[in-house]
Amino acid sequence: MDQKTGRKPQARPAVVIGAGPYGLSAAAHLRQLGVPVRVFGDPMVSWRENMPPGMLLKSTPAASNISAPRPGHTLLDYCVESGERRYESDWDLVPVETFARYGEWFQRTLLPDLTRTRIVSVDPTPDGGFEVKADSGELVEAGAVVVATGLAASARIPRPLAAAAAVDGGTAAGALVSHSGDHGELGHLAGREVLVVGAGQSGLETAVLAAEAGASVRVVARRASAVGFGAPPDHQPRLRPDSPFGRAWSLHGFAYYADAYRYLPAPVRSRLAHRVLGPLGAWWLRERFMASGVGVTQGHALVRADRVDGGSRIALRLGGGRRLEADHVVSATGYRTDLGTLGFLSTELRARLTPTGRDTSPLLGPGFASSVPGLYFTGLPAAASYGPVMRFVVGTGFASPRLAAAVAGRYGG
């Protein structure tokens, strides 16, 4: 129901912006509830183009399902139908290429009418709806908008590296500094000295893949005990509750009670997010990391980055006077939603969005609703409100049914 006019917006679709796991899942749930839906985006594009070949999912197969409103659309269902190898056990490692194909199959099966264009602007209309414009020139009058843009424009690069992060030649291959999400493949790093800043799964796996591609690699991390790996399935504590991330009370709470997370004070949310699901390599990466020859410098904060040797190399100055040089630096420092980067939202809409404390993500209420009626966020932009489970595919199981129910309520459903 439109709060300004009291009119139901049945004639106007809900527009979902983004076609990764969260966008596809939300749209499928909306359609199941009878809400008219338009989905805009390139299905699974980040998974296809911004992750190196050979990368494996950190999550187990059971935690890699995109939530669907009815049975028959799990990763295993895709493998059975396509004839690909089945991924069923907690010991099975899912290649990123397989997961991308699964997401594309999910889209073809449940959302065959998806529009493969990019949204360039979203403006409010006087009656409480939205005017949505695609780069094709198409205009859509929407009754609700769901932002599910995932990692797009959310890469976080530490300030000391930012000045040196300009991409020479327009590609990560020609830059001195890149983000781990910039790389579709790592062969261009062969024979080069590479520093990877960050010791989470992305950083450690990128370091291993680069070393296996022929680079000389060193991981640089601020914390003194930065490089760590999770426990394998047969080493999980038996007397703690299960979760998609392992057995622990905190992990169980994050996964299944994410709605309670948004009631915590902002400093507590931030501390929990860093401590409970902070940087940690997957259990299966430990052996490859040890065998890869990747060096580690930990316990030193990054202070400054300078171009050296006529701009052909980069030097990192660390706390304690430590200095490292390399041909290339990969910043594996994660992602953070910034309202300022959501340029497709009009200035008026962004001004009306309430941020989450010091974070610049939108503050969300029940049903993943923002402070702008009819505007919803899911996936990474929802992590500051609903917890770090929103950074993982398994979070679609929590987010999508709740968001769809909220949007359906706006449509009188």
Residue, then its C-alpha position, 0 to 999 in steps of 0.5 A: m500500500d502506498q503510504k502517500t496516496g493509499r493506492k495499491p501499486q499492482a500495475r507497477p512491478a517491483v524492480v530487482i536491481g542485480a542478478g547475483p544470488y541475492g537478486l535472483s533469489a529475492a525475485a524468485h520469492l517475489r514471483q512466487l507470492g504473485v508480485p509482478v517482478r522485473v529483474f535487471g542485470d547480467p546473471m552471475v557476472s561477478w562470479r564469472e568474470n571477477m574470480p580467478p579460474g580454479m577458485l573454490l567456494k569456502s562454503t560447503p555444498a549445503a551452504s551454497n544453495i540459492s534460496a528458492p521458493r519451492p523445491g528442485h533448485t539446489l546446487l545438487d538439483y542443478c548437478v543432477e540435471s546438467g550431468e555435472r559432478r555431484y557436490e553433496s558432502d561437506w568434504d566436497l569443494v565447489p569450483v567457482e565455475t560450477f557455482a556460476r553455471y548453477g546460478e545461470w541455470f537458476q535464472r533460466t529456470l525461475l526467471p527466464d524473462l530477466t532483462r540483461t541491461r544495467i540500471v543507470s538511475v532510480d528516481p522517486t515519483p510524486d505518488g510514492g513509486f519510482e522511475v527506473k531507467a536502464d542503459s538501454g533507454e527503457l523506463v519502468e514505473a516501479g512500485a518497489v525497488v530491491v537493490a541487490t547489487g552485491l560487490a559492485a562498486s563496494a571494493r575496499i582499498p586501504r587509504p595508504l594504497a588508494a593513491a597508487a590504485a589507479v589502473d594503468g592501461g585500464t586493466a588490473a594487469g597493467a596496474l601497480v595496485s588492484h583489488s582481489g575482485d578485479h582479477g578474472e585470472l592471475g596468469h599475468l602475475a607469473g614471474r612477478e613479485v606480488l604482495v597480497v594485503g589481507a589474510g582472509q579467505s580471498g587474500l590467502e586463496t589469491a596468494v596461493l593461486a598467484a603462486e601456483a601461476g608462477a608469481s613470487v608472493r608474500v601476504v601482508a597482514r596487520r594482526a600478529s596472528a593473522v594467518g589462520f585456517g578453519a577446522p575440517p568437518d571431522h574436527q568440529p566440536r560435537l557439543r555446540p550447535d551446527s551452522p553453515f559455517g561450523r559448530a559454534w553458538s555465535l555462528h549458529g546465532f548469526a545464521y539463524y537469528a540474523d533479525a536480532y542482530r540489528y537490535l544490537p548497538a552499532p559498536v557491538r555489531s561491528r566487533l562481532a562481525h570482525r571477531v566471529l566471522g573475521p578473516l580466516g582461510a578455509w580448512w582445505l586451503r592450509e595444505r596448499f598454502m604451506a606448499s605454495g612457498v607464499g611468504v608472510t609478514q604479519g603484525h605490521a600495519l600499512v602506513r604508506a605506499d609509494r611508486v618507485d623505480g620510475g613508477s614501475r614498482i611499488a614500495l609498502r612502508l609498514g609500522g616499525g620501519r619495515r619496507l617491502e617492494a613488489d611489482h604489484v599489490v593485490s588488496a584483498t581487504g574485502y568490501r564495504t557498501d557506501l551510499g555514495t557509490l550507489g550512483f544509480l540512486s538519485t541524490e534525493l533518495r540517497a539523502r533520505l536513506t539513514p546510514t548505520g552509524r559510522d558505517t555508510s550502509p543503509l540502516l534497514g528495518p523489518g523485511f529489509a526495508s530502508s528508511v525510504p518506503g518501497l526501497y529495499f536492500t539485500g545481500l552485502p548492503a544488508a550486512a551492517s543491519y543483519g549481520p555477516v551472514m548476508r555476505f554469504v550465499v547461505g544468507t539468501g535463505f534468511a533474507s529472501p522470504r522475509l524481503a518478499a513478504a514485506v514487498a508483497g505486503r506493500y502490494g496488498g498481498 
